[in-house]
Amino acid sequence: MDEILTWLPAELATLPRYVVALAIGLLMGLERERNPAAKAGLRTFALTALFGVLTAHLATEFGELWLIAVGLLLVGSMMIAAYLHSPQPADGDPGTTTVAALMLCYGLGVLVWHDEVQLAVMLGIAATMLLYFKPELRGLSQHMSRRDLLSILQFAVLALIILPLLPNQDYGPYGAINPHQIWWMVVLIAGVGLAGYAALRVVGQQRGAVMLGLLGGLVSSTATTLSFSRHARASDTMIPIAVIVIVLANLMVLVRLGVLAAIVAPAVLAQLLPVLTGGLIVGGLGAAYGVHRLQPQGELPALAMGNPTELRTALGFGLMYGVVLLAAAWLSDWLGTRGLYAVAVLSGLTDVDAITLSSMRLHNLDKLSVTVLVNVITLATLANLVFKSALALGIGGWQMARHAIAGMATAGLGLVLAWAIIRGFSA
């Protein structure tokens, strides 16, 4: 914007702001023009955006900022009067969406005048998308169950109410306990689980074993392994489906770890990502071979998933994360890396996220090197795969477990090979 202003005469220096506002108004108006019930279309939105810039311009020149509020009141009153003096549309639409969109368009014009051009353009595009995707958004809300809404509300409580209230200060031995950081990890894990849960609900559970395995693993690989091991035990026809779902769900653990590392400790990705990629490639080849050989068919059973944002679950993970963090810091100080590796194996048996995030926290505190961190995550992941294999064997039986264990073993083999290759290069 500043570069354009330098090329214009002084009397036209404000012209680009009007042009940007006009473009935003035309974009929003173009969408409303498609709606026969809307009392404002292409021209009304364009003129309203220009009116917003003009009002802000005059308010600034005269030092009377109250003019902006008067302009907003006039725009809202004009649209309300237009709907009051016309018959109700056949679809029963009261027109509140168009009124709100037009008032927003006016506000974006004001924003453009105050040099918030990029923000105004982004908001204009986002508003147009909200207007355009009305059928999809309505369908999504209508298919949302009470449990789905509860999950979203509980996540909002975890992220927007509890997290800001916790002190961002280090406590306890080694300065390892930070309530804000611990709860941020809780929010992160709950958010990843909620994203997988939402994807599972949107895609549906009858789109195939591959999709169910990938999304189920994003929510909870343990719950997926447990659920489909039971299905395989109950019916032999479910064995091919169960194997594919379980193997892919546990491959998604590697994807989760990569996402967590990218968010919490991006500096470790250079050494961690090749190890995870090795596990994904070899494990993916094994899973592809299993899909081709087993050829899962038949109706998929429902995947019983707990609420990923339930407060009790969040508190449990937060407590586990804190305990693992303290144990890792203490044993690392007492026994060196051997103590930390022992914690990685023990905690990784049941939950790989806690030891992964706690190790990254220690790395961010400069108490753990990248090499040791990669070793810890590799050990914890291998221990977790062993635990899931035992779970599949104990619940699903040998006929199913031998295939699932073979698939998970390929992922473990890929991890070990990639880790060994990287260690060889670094040596």
Phi, psi and omega in degrees: 000315181297323180295323180291320183299327182291339182266356183258152173300157184301323183288345179247019185296334182269357185302317181302329179293320177294323180294317179296316179298320178299318179297318179297315179297319178295321180296311180292321180292328179299321178290317181292334179297334180284345183264111184296332183281345184287135179271002178226134182231217187300309184290320182296316180293318179298315180294324179294318178298318177296322178297323178297315178295316182297317180297315179296323178298310181294321180297323179288318182296319183268354182068029181241082185291342178295342177299329179296316179295321178297319178299318178297319179297320179295318180296312180297317180296320180300315182288321179296319178296322180297321180283329180289330183262019177227153182294154178296131179297160184297328182276002178076012181286117182286349177086011181296328180296316180294321177299312180297319180295321181291320177294323176296320179299320176298314180298325178293326175297319176298318181298320179299320180299326182271026173065020174262056188293312183297317179297317181296318179296316179298317179293323178296317178294317179298318179296319178297322178295319177298321178292319185289320185268034179302312181299319181293318180293321178294318178297322179296316181292324180290331179270359180280125180277171177299324179293322178297315179296322178298320179298317180294316180296319180293323177295322177297322177295315181298317189270325190252347179247305184287312185303312181294339183277341185279140181290136178266072185214144182278135179229171171074181179298141179067005182060029187274338185265111176235107185306319180294316180294321179297314182289332174297322175294322176298314179298320181297311180294318178296323179294318177297316178296320180293323177298316177294319179297317179295318178297321179295322180289321182288313182289323183094155184268005181246025182266007178119154183295325181297310180296319180296322179294316181295312182287323177297323177291330178291326178283302180195110179291328179294313179296322179294315179298315181297314184296312185280340171294321177295319178297320179294323178294324184283331184212127179295332180291343180273353185300311180300317179297315182299318181298312182297314182297315183295314182296313181293324178298321180282335171294327179294342175301321179294322177294317178302316181297320177296319178295315180298318179296320180297329182274315189271317184218074183301336183294339183272352186299326183302325179260332183279322185299318177299324178294312179296321179296321177300315177297321180292319182293307182294316178295323178295321177296319177296320179293320178297320177296321179294320178298318180293321185279317184280330179047069182296132179223168178102173182282135180281135175284162179290142178263108183284111182243137174283165179294116184290348182245013181300138185299320180297318177296318179297316179297321178298317179291320178300318178295316179297317180298316179297317180295314179297322179297314178295315181297319180295316180295318182292310182291328177295323179286326184275310185251000182077207183294334179297319178295320179294321179295325177296318177297321180299316181292314184292313181286329179293341179300324184250326184208113182278339182294318186296311181291326178296310182291323178293321177294321177294324176297316178296324177296318179294336176272008181062033178249004182210131179281163180296320181299313179295321179299315178297319178298318180297313181295322178296313178298315181297321180293317178297318178297323179294321177295322177297316179298315180295325177296316178295323178296315179296321180290315183291327184260319185271342181090162186294324184300321178275317188296328183297326177285317180295319179296320178298319179294317179290329178295326178295322177295317178297321178296318178298320177300311183296316181297314180296319178298317180295320180295316180294318178298323179295320179291319182290332178288000000 
